[in-house]
Amino acid sequence: MEKDTGTKKVLNDDSRKILQNTFKGLKRRVKIEVFTKEGSNEPFNNLSINFVRELAEITDKIEGSFLKIGDARAKEKKVEKSPTILIDPDKYNIRYTGAPAGEEGRSFIETLLMVSADDSGLSEDSRKRLAKLKERRHVQVFVTAACPYCPGEVINANRAAVERPDLVSSECVESSENVDLAKKFNVGSVPQTVINGKTINIGLQPEDLFISGLISLEEQKAPETAQPGEDIIGEYDLIIVGAGPAGLTAGIYASRSGLSNVILEKSIPGGQVAVTPVVENWPGMTNVPGKHLMDLMVQHARSYTHIHENEEVLEVKVGRKIEAITRSGRYLGNALLIATGATHRKLEAPGEDRLYGKGVSYCATCDGYFYKDRQVIVVGGGNTALTDALYLDSLGAKVTIVHRRGEFRAENHLVESVKERKIEVLWDSEVVEINGKERVDSVSIKGSKGGKTKKLKTDAVFVGIGETPLSEIASSIGVVTNEAGFIQVDQTQRTNIPRVYAAGDVTSGIRQIVTATGTGAVAALSAFQDISRSRKQ
Ligand code: NAP
């Protein structure tokens, strides 16, 4: 979407073309009501009005009404914030408080399709559990424009509102346009889910956990042993686990080789790059937001293969066929490619877990907005820390980098940018504790070479100290990993187990987007060779 403040077009030509196609899926007419109040939260009022007008121009299945806050309809629907958008308000209680101008625009479009089909799309199990709900639930999901995880949580809420329109209402709250609400609920990391006024969760949840929290109003922890499904979902030549750069590239190469394949992703596609503010070393693009680069890769991969999102592989069994088992059921394959990537490493400092979402963050792209004019520290000396520091500085935050040594390990280009922007650096320093009652208010820092511990005031701590590989499923079937848990592969991306391959950040070696895509391609072609050979035998 092109952000616009006046009467200019909101949607560019490419978005219009995509939406023309998407809206062929609308099953019936959907009414959208936009409420605004002049002078309040401009320019987002115009943005919302123009956005809905343009959607209604693309298809006659969308009908936009433009109303004023304070009029009878606004009072009837209890709309007080400008702008507010209601979707199909005669049937459902789904609202966007704030313009859906960022990532949450994706959830808005998906919700139009959902309500037009009058089908929540929830699993049978979730439907059965929601059918027993007896009390009202109002779900508020706080989002920011740049947060790629936010639309998924908004969709969880909207699905519940479509399934139980009598009892469940959902509200996507754009935090930057509703600072009072964000403050009221102490929002510091998004998506933050508040149900009936109580914060239930921070982060994108799998559907079953979201439904549990909705019903119980208790914060949900991932169950120690999620229930694996039993039904056979499909049979493929190659099952790819993970939809980051490696898995997506493997899907493209496998399909083009003629291998049937599926990509199983436990969360949203895009991997860690989707939350990298800016990428400057992807050949052909001097400077591209990580999310945009991954959107292009995901779109490309989807034109070849299927990506099953929110589909975590809980267990793998290697027999004549390889089975990848998820909550939905069993995927059978002749070969398996593990491209599960890595996750951010934790500092393991006291206060880190307790203050997560209250100033401690691992995602500058998602949460940077909340600290745009505040004091923040970034911990680390690699590419992640410096990219995050530069992004936070560009938002207007007062950034201090805390690094345990006397020199950075990041690319020289990033180091030079940090110098140019005169970002403060505390060298030879370690964060030993994160302090604060309700929110982060300081960190305790100790010199790496000794010395006294001192306190440094800060509103947030962004941790960028490297990665931990997500290699549990590999280890569970006997795939050899190195001491740090990264999978060991040969030059052809084969592991020690026949028909099991690995690629990208979960493997040992250089961890860059180009190498992830390269190893994804090599792994897919190795699988192709092995499968072709076995077919000839
Ligand atoms: P990294 O390159 O492993 O760097 C981690 C940094 O954190 C190092 O400076 C390390 O210090 C420090 N560190 C590690 N453990 C620490 C601890 N317990 N306490 C304090 N400091 C600690 O990790 P990364 O920056 O997250 O990058 C991960 C991979 O992704 C790398 O391969 C990187 O090149 C890649 N990446 C690339 C880009 C890009 O090219 N645009 C962007 C992001 C990430 P020492 O230096 O003392 O070891």
Boltz pocket constraint, residues with backbone or C-beta under 6 A from the ligand:
constraints:
  - pocket:
      binder: B
      contacts: [[A, 276], [A, 278], [A, 279], [A, 280], [A, 281], [A, 346], [A, 347], [A, 379], [A, 380], [A, 381], [A, 382], [A, 383], [A, 384], [A, 385], [A, 387], [A, 402], [A, 404], [A, 405], [A, 407], [A, 408], [A, 409], [A, 429], [A, 430], [A, 464], [A, 465], [A, 466], [A, 467], [A, 510], [A, 511], [A, 512]]
      max_distance: 6.0
